[in-house]
Amino acid sequence: MRRMGFTSSWTGRRRARLVPIEDGQPYLLKGIATVVGRSHTVDFRLNHHSVSRHHAIISQHADRFEIEDMDSSNGTFVNEKRVDERTTLENGDLIGFGSANFKFQIQSQEEAESEQV
């Protein structure tokens, strides 16, 4: 997947992942920004009829994560509230990309690395 020119430096940073509410594997967010959508050019591809080609972007700023809708057709939701502006994510938030639903989980670097072993 295309990384949109972002580099990652994880020293002291937290990692996060999106865990599907239905079936599927968790997706570990990589770099400082992750574009979510249906297109083949996004970082996290969701092949779901309610997801726009470039649906939303999740970005990390120091110790916080934010989500922003990219003018999607069916909306981006955090805890069932439609996202109309950049919104800070908290551990355990429920995120909806259209009707594709995920739980947002923040991990320390150590937790993320132990999962890869």
C-alpha positions in Angstrom: 0.0 0.0 0.0 1.1 3.6 -0.7 2.4 5.3 2.4 1.6 8.9 1.3 5.2 10.0 1.9 5.0 9.7 5.7 7.8 8.2 7.7 7.6 6.6 11.1 9.7 7.1 14.2 8.2 5.0 17.0 10.7 5.8 19.8 8.4 6.8 22.7 5.3 6.8 20.6 2.2 4.8 21.2 0.7 2.6 18.5 -2.9 1.9 17.8 -5.0 -0.6 16.0 -8.4 -1.0 14.6 -10.2 -4.2 15.7 -13.2 -5.2 13.6 -16.5 -5.6 15.5 -17.5 -8.4 13.1 -15.1 -10.9 11.6 -11.6 -10.0 10.4 -8.1 -9.3 11.6 -7.0 -6.2 13.6 -5.1 -3.6 11.6 -2.1 -2.0 13.2 -1.9 1.7 12.3 1.6 2.5 10.8 3.3 5.8 10.4 1.9 9.1 11.5 -1.2 9.0 9.2 -3.4 6.2 7.8 -5.9 6.8 5.1 -8.9 4.5 5.2 -11.1 3.7 2.2 -12.1 1.4 -0.6 -9.4 2.5 -3.1 -6.3 0.4 -3.9 -4.2 3.5 -3.1 -5.1 3.9 0.6 -3.2 2.5 3.6 -6.1 0.5 5.1 -8.4 -0.9 2.4 -12.0 -1.8 3.3 -13.8 -3.6 0.6 -17.3 -2.6 1.9 -20.2 -1.1 0.0 -20.7 1.8 2.5 -17.0 2.9 2.5 -15.9 5.7 0.1 -12.7 5.4 -1.9 -10.9 7.9 0.4 -13.1 7.8 3.5 -11.2 9.0 6.5 -7.7 9.7 7.8 -6.4 8.8 11.3 -3.3 10.7 12.3 -1.0 10.7 15.3 0.1 14.0 16.9 2.6 13.4 19.8 0.6 11.4 22.3 -2.9 11.6 20.7 -4.7 10.2 17.7 -7.2 12.1 15.6 -9.7 11.1 13.0 -11.1 13.2 10.2 -13.7 12.4 7.5 -12.6 13.0 3.9 -16.0 14.0 2.6 -17.2 10.4 2.5 -20.7 9.6 1.2 -21.8 7.6 4.3 -19.9 9.4 7.0 -17.4 8.6 9.7 -18.6 8.0 13.2 -17.0 7.9 16.7 -19.2 6.3 19.3 -22.2 6.7 17.0 -21.7 10.4 16.6 -21.0 11.7 13.0 -17.5 13.3 12.7 -17.9 16.8 11.2 -14.4 18.0 12.2 -11.1 16.6 13.3 -11.9 14.5 16.4 -9.5 13.1 19.1 -9.8 9.4 19.6 -9.7 7.7 23.0 -8.8 4.1 23.8 -11.9 1.9 23.3 -13.8 4.3 21.0 -16.1 2.7 18.4 -15.4 3.9 14.9 -17.7 3.6 12.0 -16.6 4.0 8.4 -20.1 4.0 6.8 -21.5 0.8 8.3 -18.1 -0.9 8.8 -17.4 -0.8 12.5 -14.2 -1.0 14.5 -12.9 -0.6 18.0 -10.0 1.7 18.4 -7.2 0.4 20.7 -4.1 2.3 21.8 -1.0 0.2 22.6 2.4 1.0 23.9 5.3 0.2 21.6 6.2 -2.8 23.8 2.7 -4.2 23.4 2.8 -3.8 19.6 6.2 -5.4 19.4 5.2 -8.4 21.5 2.3 -9.1 19.1 4.8 -9.3 16.2 6.9 -12.0 17.9 
